[in-house]
Amino acid sequence: MKNSDNIPYKIYLSEEEMPKTWYNVRADMKTKPAPLLNPGTGKPMGFDDLRPVFCDELIRQELNDTDREIPIPVEIRNFYKMYRPSPLVRAYCLEEKLGTPAKIYYKFEGNNTSGSHKLNSAIAQAYYAKQQGLKGVTTETGAGQWGTALSMACSYFDLDCKVFMVKCSYEQKPFRREVMRTYGASVTPSPSETTSVGRAILKEHPGTTGSLGCAISEAVEVATSNPGYRYVLGSVLNQVLLHQSVIGVETKTALDKYGVTPDIIIGCAGGGSNLGGLISPFMGEKLRGEKDYRIIAVEPASCPSFTRGKFAYDFCDTGKVCPLSKMYTLGSNFIPSANHAGGLRYHGMSTTLSQLYHDGYIEACSVEQTKVFEAATQFARVEGILPAPESSHAIRVAIDEALKCRETGEEKTIVFGLTGTGYFDMVAYEKYNNGEMSDYIPTDEELEASFATLPKVEG
C-alpha cells in the first residue's frame, strides 16, 4: 500500500539487508566517553577489574573505542531473523490528523514477544555468557521489557536468569512479571530483604517504591557472590548501545532506499539504549562532518537527568557497589517518583550519550507524564498501535515538532523510535483515562540534596 509520494506505509528490509556488523559510534567520537573508575582507588578500570561482574567478551566491547564495526556472530544474526528486520513505518494517518506538512516515520521495535527493542542486546549478552560457560546471569528491570527480553534469551540458551524488578513496576505490571516467570526467570521486587544492599536501602528509605539504581545494586551483589554468574545490564553501558545500533542501521538503510534524509531524529531517554541505538549511524555521519541532523533526547520531567542533572562521576547504582561513571546524573541517591514509564526511572545516563550531549551533538527536553499519555492516546487512535509509556515520550515531541511545521509551513522529515507496545501498561492507561494521573516534578532543593551526595572525583 502506497501513498501519492510512492513511499510504502511500511518499509521492510530483506534478510540479506539486515546488519552483519554492529556500529560503534565511539570510534568516530573526537572526545571519547570517560573511563569507568574504581570507587576505592579512583583509577580507571580495565579488563581484569571488570571480570568479576561482566562477561569477558562484553568487557572487550565495553572498552572498545577504536573499532567502528564489530561483526555480529552468526548465531545472534540467526536469532535476529525471528523478528528482524523490524518495519520503518510512515505515519501517514498521524500526519493527516495533525494537518502537518511534516513527514513522520517511526521505527517499530515491538514486533517480538518481549514487546520491545531490548531483545537486540539480551540475545547478544546471553550468547556471550553461554560461550563463556556460565551457569546464569542476574539483572535489573524497570518496566519489565528488559527482564522479559533477557528471560527469553536465557531460555533459548538454557541459562538461569535472576531478575530484580523495581518494586513499583512489580506491583503495577504483574503480567509482565508472569511472562518472565513463564520463560523460567526468578523475579524479585526491589529493594528486597534477600540481599544485604537491599536491606540497607530499605532501612534508609523505608517504604520506598524502588528505582533502577536499587535493583542494579541487588543484581550485582547476587552475581558477584554466586560462582558461575555474571551481571548483565539492559541499558546505559557502551556494549548495550553497540548491540542496539541494529535499530539505527536498519532505519538508515530503509530511508536510503527511498532517498529520504531526516531533519529531526527523536528518541526517549532513560539510560540510553533506545536513543543510542536509533541515532548511532546518523550520529556517525554528524561526527564525521558528512551530514547534519537535529537529534532530540526526551526524558520524563520526574527524572530529568540530561536537562537538570550534573555532568560528573557518580555511582551507577543506589547501593554504591558499582564502578563510578562520568555521566549526566541526578545523584545515585535520587529515587524518582513512581511514574508509569518504569524504563526511564534511572538517575543517570549513558556515558557515550552524556559526552555527546555535553559536546553539543544532542539536545534534550523533558515532558510531564500526563502530556505523554495524551500523545500516546492520540497516536493509538490514528496509527493502531498502543505504545509503551517510555517511547510515548518520543511520540509527544514528534507531535509537537510536527505541529510547529504546521505553523511555519516547513516540510521537515521527522523520525522517532517506537520502542515497544503498552499492552502491559493498562494500569497507567486506566489512570490517565480516569483523570487520576498526576505529574510530579522534583524541586531544585530535592535535586541539590541529591547532588550533595555525589562522590568527590576529579575529572
C-alpha positions as CSV (number, residue, x, y, z in Angstrom):
1,M,0.0,0.0,0.0
2,K,1.5,3.3,-1.1
3,N,0.7,7.0,-0.8
4,S,0.9,9.5,-3.6
5,D,4.7,10.1,-3.0
6,N,5.3,6.4,-3.7
7,I,6.7,5.5,-0.3
8,P,5.1,2.4,1.3
9,Y,3.3,2.7,4.6
10,K,5.7,0.1,5.9
11,I,9.3,-0.2,4.6
12,Y,10.6,-3.7,5.1
13,L,14.2,-4.8,4.5
14,S,15.1,-8.3,3.3
15,E,17.1,-10.8,5.4
16,E,20.1,-10.0,3.1
17,E,19.8,-6.3,4.1
18,M,20.0,-7.0,7.8
19,P,23.1,-5.6,9.5
20,K,26.0,-8.0,9.7
21,T,28.0,-5.7,12.0
22,W,27.2,-3.5,14.9
23,Y,28.3,0.1,14.6
24,N,30.4,1.5,17.4
25,V,29.8,5.3,17.5
26,R,32.7,5.8,19.9
27,A,35.2,5.1,17.1
28,D,34.1,8.4,15.5
29,M,33.9,10.5,18.7
30,K,36.7,13.0,19.0
31,T,36.2,13.1,22.7
32,K,35.8,9.6,24.0
33,P,33.5,8.7,26.9
34,A,35.4,8.9,30.2
35,P,36.5,5.6,31.7
36,L,34.9,3.7,34.5
37,L,36.6,4.3,37.8
38,N,37.3,2.1,40.7
39,P,35.3,3.7,43.6
40,G,38.0,2.6,46.0
41,T,41.1,3.8,44.2
42,G,39.7,6.4,41.8
43,K,41.7,4.8,39.0
44,P,40.3,3.7,35.6
45,M,39.1,0.1,35.5
46,G,40.5,-2.3,32.9
47,F,39.6,-5.7,31.7
48,D,40.7,-7.6,34.8
49,D,39.0,-5.2,37.1
50,L,35.6,-5.8,35.5
51,R,35.8,-9.6,35.1
52,P,34.1,-10.4,38.5
53,V,31.0,-8.6,37.3
54,F,30.7,-8.8,33.5
55,C,31.2,-11.5,30.8
56,D,34.7,-11.4,29.2
57,E,33.7,-10.6,25.6
58,L,31.2,-8.0,26.7
59,I,34.0,-6.2,28.7
60,R,36.1,-6.1,25.4
61,Q,33.1,-4.5,23.7
62,E,32.6,-2.1,26.6
63,L,36.2,-0.9,26.4
64,N,36.5,-0.8,22.6
65,D,36.8,2.9,21.5
66,T,38.5,2.2,18.2
67,D,36.8,-0.4,16.0
68,R,33.9,1.2,14.0
69,E,32.3,-2.1,13.0
70,I,32.1,-5.2,15.2
71,P,30.9,-8.4,13.5
72,I,27.6,-9.9,14.7
73,P,28.1,-13.6,15.3
74,V,26.1,-15.9,13.0
75,E,24.1,-17.4,16.0
76,I,22.9,-14.0,17.0
77,R,22.0,-13.0,13.4
78,N,20.0,-16.2,13.1
79,F,18.1,-15.4,16.2
80,Y,17.5,-11.8,15.0
81,K,15.8,-13.3,11.9
82,M,12.9,-14.4,14.1
83,Y,11.8,-10.7,14.4
84,R,14.2,-8.6,12.4
85,P,14.3,-6.6,10.2
86,S,11.7,-4.5,12.0
87,P,9.5,-2.2,10.0
88,L,10.0,1.5,9.4
89,V,6.5,3.0,9.2
90,R,5.4,6.2,7.6
91,A,2.8,7.7,9.9
92,Y,0.5,8.9,7.1
93,C,-2.6,8.8,9.3
94,L,-1.0,10.8,12.1
95,E,0.3,13.4,9.6
96,E,-3.3,13.8,8.2
97,K,-4.8,14.0,11.6
98,L,-2.3,16.7,12.6
99,G,-2.7,18.6,9.4
100,T,1.0,19.0,9.1
101,P,3.3,19.2,6.1
102,A,5.9,17.3,8.1
103,K,6.7,13.7,7.1
104,I,6.7,11.4,10.1
105,Y,8.4,8.0,10.3
106,Y,8.8,5.6,13.2
107,K,10.9,2.6,13.7
108,F,8.7,0.0,15.4
109,E,10.6,-2.4,17.7
110,G,7.5,-4.0,19.3
111,N,7.1,-6.9,16.9
112,N,8.5,-9.6,19.1
113,T,7.3,-11.5,22.2
114,S,9.3,-9.3,24.6
115,G,7.4,-6.4,23.1
116,S,10.4,-4.1,22.8
117,H,13.9,-3.3,21.4
118,K,15.5,-4.9,24.5
119,L,15.8,-8.3,22.8
120,N,18.5,-6.9,20.5
121,S,21.0,-6.8,23.4
122,A,19.6,-9.5,25.6
123,I,20.3,-12.2,23.0
124,A,23.8,-10.9,22.5
125,Q,24.6,-10.9,26.2
126,A,23.1,-14.3,26.8
127,Y,25.1,-15.7,23.8
128,Y,28.4,-14.4,25.2
129,A,27.5,-15.7,28.7
130,K,26.8,-19.2,27.2
131,Q,30.1,-19.1,25.2
132,Q,31.9,-18.4,28.4
133,G,30.4,-21.5,30.0
134,L,28.5,-19.6,32.7
135,K,25.6,-21.1,34.7
136,G,23.4,-18.0,34.7
137,V,23.1,-14.2,34.8
138,T,21.5,-11.6,37.1
139,T,19.9,-8.3,36.1
140,E,17.6,-5.5,37.0
141,T,14.4,-4.4,35.2
142,G,12.2,-1.3,35.4
143,A,9.1,-1.5,33.3
144,G,9.9,-5.2,32.6
145,Q,10.8,-5.1,29.0
146,W,14.5,-5.8,29.6
147,G,13.7,-8.6,32.1
148,T,11.3,-10.1,29.7
149,A,13.8,-10.0,26.8
150,L,16.6,-11.4,29.0
151,S,14.4,-14.3,30.3
152,M,13.6,-15.2,26.7
153,A,17.3,-15.1,25.7
154,C,18.3,-17.1,28.7
155,S,15.7,-19.7,28.0
156,Y,17.0,-20.0,24.4
157,F,20.5,-20.7,25.7
158,D,19.5,-22.7,28.8
159,L,20.9,-20.2,31.3
160,D,19.5,-19.4,34.7
161,C,18.1,-15.9,34.9
162,K,17.6,-13.9,38.2
163,V,15.7,-10.6,37.8
164,F,15.3,-7.8,40.3
165,M,12.3,-5.8,39.3
166,V,11.7,-2.2,40.5
167,K,9.1,-2.6,43.2
168,C,6.5,-0.1,41.8
169,S,6.7,-1.8,38.4
170,Y,6.5,-5.3,40.0
171,E,3.2,-4.2,41.6
172,Q,1.9,-2.2,38.6
173,K,2.7,-4.8,36.0
174,P,2.0,-8.3,37.3
175,F,1.5,-9.8,33.9
176,R,4.9,-8.6,32.7
177,R,6.3,-10.4,35.8
178,E,4.5,-13.5,34.8
179,V,5.9,-13.5,31.3
180,M,9.4,-13.5,32.8
181,R,8.5,-16.4,35.1
182,T,6.9,-18.3,32.1
183,Y,10.3,-18.1,30.4
184,G,11.9,-19.5,33.5
185,A,13.3,-16.4,35.3
186,S,13.0,-15.8,39.0
187,V,11.6,-12.3,39.7
188,T,12.2,-10.4,43.0
189,P,10.7,-7.0,43.8
190,S,13.5,-4.5,44.6
191,P,14.6,-3.3,47.0
192,S,14.2,-6.6,48.8
193,E,15.2,-8.4,52.0
194,T,17.1,-11.0,50.1
195,T,20.3,-9.0,49.7
196,S,22.4,-7.0,52.2
197,V,22.3,-4.0,50.0
198,G,18.5,-4.3,49.6
199,R,18.1,-4.4,53.4
200,A,20.3,-1.3,53.7
201,I,18.3,0.6,51.2
202,L,15.0,-0.3,52.9
203,K,16.5,0.8,56.2
204,E,17.5,4.2,54.8
205,H,14.3,4.6,52.6
206,P,11.5,2.6,54.4
207,G,8.5,2.0,52.2
208,T,10.4,3.1,49.0
209,T,8.9,2.1,45.6
210,G,12.4,1.4,44.4
211,S,14.4,2.5,41.4
212,L,16.7,1.0,38.7
213,G,19.7,2.1,40.8
214,C,18.4,0.0,43.7
215,A,17.7,-3.1,41.5
216,I,21.2,-2.8,39.9
217,S,22.8,-3.0,43.3
218,E,21.0,-6.1,44.3
219,A,21.6,-7.9,41.0
220,V,25.3,-7.1,41.1
221,E,25.6,-8.4,44.7
222,V,23.9,-11.7,43.7
223,A,26.1,-12.1,40.6
224,T,29.4,-11.4,42.5
225,S,28.5,-13.8,45.4
226,N,27.5,-16.8,43.3
227,P,30.1,-18.7,41.3
228,G,29.3,-19.1,37.6
229,Y,27.1,-16.0,37.4
230,R,27.7,-12.6,35.9
231,Y,25.7,-9.4,35.9
232,V,24.2,-8.1,32.6
233,L,22.6,-4.6,32.1
234,G,19.8,-3.6,29.7
235,S,20.9,0.0,29.1
236,V,23.5,2.6,29.9
237,L,26.6,0.6,29.1
238,N,28.6,1.1,25.9
239,Q,28.1,-2.6,24.9
240,V,24.4,-2.2,25.1
241,L,24.3,0.8,22.8
242,L,26.6,-1.1,20.4
243,H,24.1,-4.0,20.2
244,Q,21.2,-1.6,19.8
245,S,22.8,0.0,16.8
246,V,21.0,-2.5,14.6
247,I,17.9,-0.2,15.1
248,G,19.7,2.8,13.6
249,V,21.5,0.9,10.9
250,E,18.2,-0.7,9.7
251,T,16.5,2.7,9.9
252,K,19.1,4.4,7.8
253,T,19.2,1.6,5.2
254,A,15.4,1.8,4.8
255,L,15.4,5.6,4.4
256,D,18.3,5.5,1.9
257,K,16.3,3.0,-0.2
258,Y,13.8,5.8,-0.9
259,G,16.2,8.7,-0.9
260,V,14.8,10.1,2.4
261,T,17.0,12.2,4.7
262,P,15.6,13.0,8.1
263,D,15.8,16.5,9.6
264,I,14.9,15.5,13.1
265,I,15.6,12.3,15.0
266,I,13.8,11.7,18.3
267,G,14.2,9.1,21.0
268,C,13.1,8.6,24.6
269,A,16.0,8.6,27.1
270,G,16.3,6.7,30.3
271,G,19.6,5.0,30.4
272,G,20.2,5.4,26.6
273,S,19.8,2.1,24.9
274,N,16.9,3.0,22.5
275,L,18.1,6.5,21.8
276,G,21.7,5.5,21.4
277,G,20.7,2.6,19.1
278,L,18.4,4.7,16.9
279,I,20.8,7.6,16.3
280,S,24.1,5.7,16.0
281,P,24.7,5.8,12.2
282,F,23.2,9.3,11.9
283,M,25.4,10.5,14.7
284,G,28.4,8.9,13.0
285,E,27.7,11.0,9.9
286,K,27.4,14.0,12.0
287,L,30.6,13.3,13.9
288,R,32.5,12.8,10.6
289,G,31.1,16.0,9.2
290,E,29.2,14.3,6.4
291,K,25.7,15.4,7.3
292,D,23.9,17.3,10.0
293,Y,20.8,16.2,11.9
294,R,18.8,17.6,14.8
295,I,18.8,14.9,17.4
296,I,16.4,15.2,20.4
297,A,16.5,13.1,23.6
298,V,13.2,13.1,25.5
299,E,13.1,12.3,29.2
300,P,10.4,12.3,31.9
301,A,10.1,15.6,33.9
302,S,10.1,13.4,37.1
303,C,13.6,12.0,36.3
304,P,15.4,14.7,34.2
305,S,19.0,13.5,34.0
306,F,20.0,15.5,30.9
307,T,18.0,18.6,31.5
308,R,18.6,19.1,35.2
309,G,21.4,16.7,36.1
310,K,25.1,17.3,36.5
311,F,27.9,16.0,34.3
312,A,30.0,14.3,36.9
313,Y,31.4,11.0,38.1
314,D,28.7,9.1,40.1
315,F,27.8,5.6,41.2
316,C,25.8,3.7,38.7
317,D,23.7,2.2,41.5
318,T,22.0,3.3,44.7
319,G,23.9,0.8,46.8
320,K,27.2,2.2,45.6
321,V,28.7,-1.2,44.8
322,C,29.2,-0.5,41.1
323,P,32.0,1.4,39.3
324,L,31.9,5.2,39.0
325,S,30.7,6.5,35.7
326,K,31.0,10.0,34.3
327,M,27.5,10.9,33.1
328,Y,24.7,13.3,33.4
329,T,23.2,12.3,36.8
330,L,20.7,13.3,39.4
331,G,22.8,11.5,42.1
332,S,22.8,7.8,42.8
333,N,20.7,8.5,46.0
334,F,17.9,10.1,43.9
335,I,14.8,7.9,43.8
336,P,12.3,9.1,41.2
337,S,8.6,9.3,41.8
338,A,6.6,6.2,40.8
339,N,5.7,7.4,37.3
340,H,4.5,4.9,34.8
341,A,7.4,5.0,32.4
342,G,9.4,2.5,34.6
343,G,12.1,2.0,32.0
344,L,13.0,5.7,32.3
345,R,13.4,5.8,36.1
346,Y,17.2,5.9,36.2
347,H,19.2,8.5,37.9
348,G,21.9,8.7,35.2
349,M,22.6,8.5,31.5
350,S,24.9,6.5,29.2
351,T,28.5,7.8,29.3
352,T,28.5,7.9,25.5
353,L,25.3,9.9,25.2
354,S,26.4,12.1,28.1
355,Q,29.6,13.0,26.3
356,L,27.7,13.7,23.0
357,Y,25.2,15.9,24.8
358,H,28.0,17.7,26.7
359,D,29.7,18.3,23.3
360,G,26.5,19.8,21.8
361,Y,25.7,17.0,19.3
362,I,22.4,16.2,21.0
363,E,19.7,18.4,22.5
364,A,17.3,17.3,25.3
365,C,13.9,18.2,26.7
366,S,11.7,16.8,29.5
367,V,7.9,16.2,29.4
368,E,5.3,15.5,32.1
369,Q,3.6,12.1,32.0
370,T,0.0,13.5,31.5
371,K,1.2,15.1,28.3
372,V,3.0,11.9,27.3
373,F,-0.2,9.8,27.7
374,E,-2.2,12.4,25.8
375,A,0.2,11.9,22.9
376,A,0.1,8.1,23.4
377,T,-3.7,8.1,23.2
378,Q,-3.7,10.3,20.1
379,F,-1.2,8.1,18.4
380,A,-3.1,4.9,19.3
381,R,-6.3,6.2,17.9
382,V,-4.9,7.0,14.5
383,E,-1.9,4.6,14.0
384,G,-3.4,1.5,15.5
385,I,-0.6,0.7,17.9
386,L,-0.9,1.0,21.7
387,P,2.6,2.5,22.6
388,A,4.7,1.9,25.6
389,P,4.8,4.8,28.1
390,E,8.6,5.1,27.5
391,S,8.5,5.6,23.8
392,S,5.4,7.8,24.1
393,H,7.8,10.4,25.3
394,A,9.3,10.5,21.8
395,I,5.8,10.5,20.3
396,R,4.9,13.6,22.4
397,V,7.9,15.6,21.0
398,A,7.4,14.2,17.4
399,I,3.8,15.5,17.5
400,D,5.0,18.9,18.9
401,E,7.6,19.3,16.2
402,A,5.0,18.3,13.5
403,L,2.6,21.0,14.9
404,K,5.4,23.5,14.6
405,C,5.8,22.6,10.9
406,R,2.0,23.2,10.5
407,E,2.5,26.7,11.9
408,T,5.6,27.5,9.7
409,G,4.7,25.5,6.6
410,E,8.0,23.7,6.7
411,E,8.1,20.2,5.2
412,K,10.5,18.6,7.7
413,T,11.1,14.9,7.9
414,I,10.8,13.5,11.5
415,V,12.0,10.0,12.6
416,F,11.3,8.7,16.1
417,G,11.8,5.4,17.8
418,L,8.7,3.4,18.9
419,T,10.5,1.0,21.3
420,G,7.6,-1.2,22.2
421,T,4.0,-1.8,23.0
422,G,1.9,-0.8,26.0
423,Y,-0.3,-3.8,26.5
424,F,1.2,-4.5,29.9
425,D,0.8,-0.8,30.9
426,M,-3.0,-0.8,31.2
427,V,-3.0,0.4,34.8
428,A,-1.2,3.5,33.6
429,Y,-3.7,4.0,30.7
430,E,-6.6,3.4,33.2
431,K,-5.2,6.2,35.5
432,Y,-5.0,8.5,32.5
433,N,-8.5,7.7,31.2
434,N,-9.9,8.2,34.7
435,G,-8.2,11.5,35.2
436,E,-6.3,10.2,38.1
437,M,-2.8,10.6,36.7
438,S,-0.6,13.3,38.2
439,D,2.7,15.0,37.3
440,Y,5.5,15.1,39.9
441,I,8.5,17.3,39.1
442,P,11.3,17.3,41.6
443,T,12.2,20.6,43.2
444,D,15.6,22.3,43.0
445,E,16.0,21.7,46.7
446,E,15.4,17.9,46.3
447,L,18.0,17.7,43.4
448,E,20.5,19.8,45.3
449,A,20.2,17.4,48.3
450,S,21.0,14.5,45.9
451,F,23.8,16.4,44.2
452,A,25.4,16.9,47.6
453,T,26.0,13.1,47.8
454,L,28.0,12.9,44.6
455,P,31.4,11.4,45.1
456,K,34.4,13.8,45.1
457,V,36.2,12.8,42.0
458,E,38.5,14.8,39.8
459,G,37.6,14.9,36.1
